[in-house]
Amino acid sequence: MSVVDPVFGNIGTNKGLNRLSLRGRDKVQGQWRMFCLVQNIEKLMNCGAIH
């Protein structure tokens, strides 16, 4: 089982995503996915999977 709250806290606090800056469902989904992609890439870099 995993805890999801730290991901939302990190994206909101450390990345500064308090509000989505785009309008429309497709644009908001794209912006959210980009923030999640950055989160996952940083996790891979921190664990040493990406050099």
N, C-alpha and C positions, 0 to 999 in steps of 0.2 A: 504494500500500500504506500502511496506517496502523498506528500503534502503540497498543495497547489498554491497556498497563500504567499509563500516567499517569492514566487514568480511574479504575481501581481504587485506585490510590494516593491520588488526590484524595478519593474518596468515603471511603476508610478513614481517612486521616489528617486531612484538613481538615474533613470533615463528621462525624467521630467514629463512623462505622459500623464498629465492630470485630466486632459480633455483631448478628444480627437479633433484635429483641425480641419478635417474634410467633411463634406456633406454628401449624403447618398449612401445607400447600403453597400454598393460595390466598392466605392472609394474607401469607406470606413473599414471594410473587411480587408482591403489591400494594405491599408496603413497598419492595422492591428497585426496582420500576418508578417509585415516587415519588422515590427518591433519584436514579435516572437522569434523570427528568424535570427535577429541579432542576439537575442537572449540565448538561443541554442548554440550559435557559433561561439559566443563567449564561454559557455559551459564547456564546449569541446576544447577550446584553447586552454582553459584553466586545468583540465584534467590531463592534458598532454597528448590528446588525440590528433591535434593539428600542430605542426611545428612552425 
